[in-house]
Structure formats: C-alpha cells, structure tokens
Amino acid sequence: MQRREFSFSAASAAVATLGGIALPTLAQAQAKAPKDGTDYLTLDKPAPTEVPAGQVEVVEFFWYSCPHCNAFEPTLEAWMKQAPKDVTVRRVPVAFRPDFEPQQRLFYVLEAMGKVEELHKKVFYAIHVEKFALANADSIAAWAEKQGLDKAKFVEMYNSFTVSTKVRKATQLQDIYKVDGVPALGIAGRYYTSATLAQSMVRALQVTDYLVAQSRTRK
C-alpha cells in the first residue's frame, strides 16, 4: 500500500494472492543482478540497526490495516524460517498519519509482553477477516482482553514511556529509510526495497537475499 493510498476498499480490491508462489532464492536473484536505483535504493546515510556484530538486520515495515501486508505475511514467515542464521528480522510498524499510532502501540505492547509470535497473525486476522477496526486504544484493549491478556497490564504498557519511545523510534526509522509504502524492507541499515521497486514482494525478497550477501562482503 502506497503512502497516498488511504482507501481501504480500493486497496483491498488491489490485493493479489501470494499463494502457490515459490519462495525466492539467492540464485534466482543473482540470475539477473538487482540494480541500485531500480530494484533497490542505497541510503544516503546509514540507518541505525539493533543487531550485534556479525548479524545482518532485515527490517520489515508494515501496517496492520494494510491488506498487502496481510497478504505478504505468510510469504515473509516462510522466508524467515529458511533465512541464514546471521540474518535477524525486525518488524517495524509505520505511521504515515497520526491515526496509525494506536496499531504501532499495539505491536510494541505485544512485543513487550512476549506475545508477538502468538498474536501477531491474529491481529491481521481480526482486522482483515473478522473486520475489527482496532483503530483506537479502547478497541485494541478490548480485543487484547479477549485474547486472554490482562487488560490493566495491557493498558499500562500501551501508555508507558517504553512503548512511546519505541513508537517514536519506529517513525524516525521509517523516515530515515524514506518508506513510501508498505510492506517494504530495509537491509543492513544501508538498503531499501519494496514491491514498487522490485515489481513484487516476492522479488523484493530475492533482492533482499542479494543485498544480505552484499552486506557480508562489505564487512
């Protein structure tokens, strides 16, 4: 979903299924080497990363209400399972408008409570299948309680300084990467790719494999 696309109905009609598409491989990417400025962009200034030496960070920029992010999730998960051990994936929720912030906070509360693995996909399901908006603090807290989370603890964390700080840093990171739509991928604090650049998110993962290899070479 591009930054300018704010119509849910129009965006939903544009979603293409990823089912049945083979996972990308580095060999496929190298068959036609991705080009800087065409398939990916190199950042003017490196972005901060949160991985130790020897690891390559891949950032997935997403928005829970984005139908393209919802469609991409199974493919990303499959890619993550086969990713090399030196690759660390970090999810970063974006905020193109102030009303995106509640869902940013939702993600970081789930992360703080150790519930991302259990509930991340359920958030997508709630929004895109069950048609829950999850657009404000009250609706999000009510949904969290239905998932078995302590509502008081959830609300406390939702409004905490820790989560506020993570939200602020997430928005700063999307600006450093100049994210213009989601889903999108940042690699090693140096590169950025998306469906717009790579022509599809499946190929964006091929480009990511290529850039991960390039990042190892540069070290």
HUKA-V959499 format. One record per helix or strand of 3 or more residues. SS is the DSSP state (~ for helix, > for strand). FROM is the first residue (numbers start at 1). TO is the last residue. If there is no record, write none. Layout:
ss from to
SS FROM TO
SS FROM TO
This chain:
ss from to
~ 8 14
~ 26 31
> 40 42
> 56 62
~ 67 82
> 87 93
~ 98 112
~ 116 128
~ 137 146
~ 151 158
~ 161 176
> 184 187
> 191 194
~ 195 198
~ 201 218
